[in-house]
Amino acid sequence: MGFIKVASTKDLAPGKMVGFESDGRPILVTNVDGKYYAIGNTCTHMKCNLSDGSLKEGGIVQCPCHGSNFDVKTGNVVKGPAKNPEPAFQVKVEKDQILVNV
């Protein structure tokens, strides 16, 4: 599908995150110290929306349901109970637009 616009840099301040869906695929976009990352937005443990959780220091998103932690840079599980990583997506910024390769 290629890169799609998901947000403006003006709308996603450092330490913030937003969930969206593209072609039925839930994706989470985060701003960690001015750098943007995108991973899957559905926890691999019990399918809760990560965007309803919290973005912790160091770029770790915590699932609101059972506390699984994922690294937003790689999608890797940092702390379970989840065992499987989130898919990670390439992100680029053009002017003030955040684009994700889905």
C-alpha positions as CSV (number, residue, x, y, z in Angstrom):
1,M,0.0,0.0,0.0
2,G,2.9,2.4,0.7
3,F,3.2,5.4,2.9
4,I,0.0,7.1,4.1
5,K,-0.5,10.3,6.1
6,V,-1.5,9.6,9.7
7,A,-1.0,12.9,11.6
8,S,0.6,16.2,11.7
9,T,3.7,16.8,13.8
10,K,1.8,19.7,15.3
11,D,-0.8,17.3,16.6
12,L,1.5,14.7,18.1
13,A,3.7,16.3,20.8
14,P,6.6,14.4,22.4
15,G,5.4,11.8,24.8
16,K,2.1,11.4,23.0
17,M,0.6,8.6,20.9
18,V,-2.4,8.0,18.6
19,G,-4.0,4.9,17.2
20,F,-5.5,4.7,13.8
21,E,-6.6,2.0,11.3
22,S,-5.5,1.5,7.7
23,D,-7.2,-1.0,5.6
24,G,-8.4,-2.9,8.7
25,R,-4.9,-2.9,10.3
26,P,-4.7,-1.1,13.7
27,I,-1.5,1.0,14.0
28,L,-0.1,3.0,16.9
29,V,2.0,6.1,16.2
30,T,4.2,7.6,18.9
31,N,6.4,10.6,19.4
32,V,9.4,9.8,21.6
33,D,11.6,12.8,22.1
34,G,10.7,14.2,18.7
35,K,11.2,10.9,16.8
36,Y,8.2,9.1,15.4
37,Y,7.6,5.3,15.5
38,A,4.7,3.0,14.5
39,I,3.9,-0.5,15.7
40,G,0.7,-2.6,15.8
41,N,-2.0,-1.2,18.1
42,T,-3.5,-4.5,19.2
43,C,-1.8,-6.2,22.1
44,T,-0.6,-9.6,21.1
45,H,-1.7,-11.0,24.5
46,M,-5.4,-10.3,24.7
47,K,-6.1,-7.9,21.8
48,C,-6.5,-4.7,23.8
49,N,-5.8,-1.3,22.1
50,L,-2.4,-0.1,23.1
51,S,-3.4,3.4,22.3
52,D,-5.7,3.2,25.4
53,G,-2.5,2.5,27.5
54,S,0.3,4.7,28.5
55,L,3.6,5.7,26.8
56,K,6.4,5.4,29.4
57,E,9.8,7.0,29.4
58,G,12.3,5.4,27.0
59,G,9.6,4.7,24.3
60,I,7.8,1.8,26.1
61,V,4.0,1.5,25.6
62,Q,2.1,-0.3,28.4
63,C,-1.1,-2.2,27.5
64,P,-4.0,-1.0,29.6
65,C,-5.5,-4.5,30.2
66,H,-2.7,-6.7,31.6
67,G,0.4,-4.5,31.7
68,S,2.4,-6.0,28.8
69,N,5.1,-3.6,27.7
70,F,6.3,-3.1,24.1
71,D,9.3,-1.1,22.7
72,V,7.8,1.4,20.2
73,K,11.0,1.5,18.2
74,T,11.1,-2.3,17.4
75,G,7.7,-3.7,18.5
76,N,9.5,-6.2,20.8
77,V,8.0,-7.3,24.1
78,V,9.8,-5.8,27.0
79,K,7.6,-7.3,29.7
80,G,4.8,-9.9,29.5
81,P,2.4,-11.5,29.8
82,A,2.5,-10.9,26.0
83,K,5.0,-13.2,24.3
84,N,4.8,-12.1,20.6
85,P,6.1,-8.8,19.3
86,E,4.1,-6.1,17.6
87,P,4.7,-5.5,13.9
88,A,6.9,-2.4,13.3
89,F,6.3,0.0,10.5
90,Q,8.6,2.5,8.7
91,V,7.8,6.1,9.5
92,K,9.0,9.3,7.7
93,V,8.2,13.0,8.1
94,E,7.7,15.3,5.1
95,K,7.3,18.9,6.1
96,D,4.9,18.6,9.0
97,Q,3.2,15.4,7.9
98,I,3.8,12.0,9.6
99,L,3.7,9.1,7.1
100,V,3.6,5.4,7.9
101,N,4.5,2.6,5.4
102,V,1.6,0.2,5.7
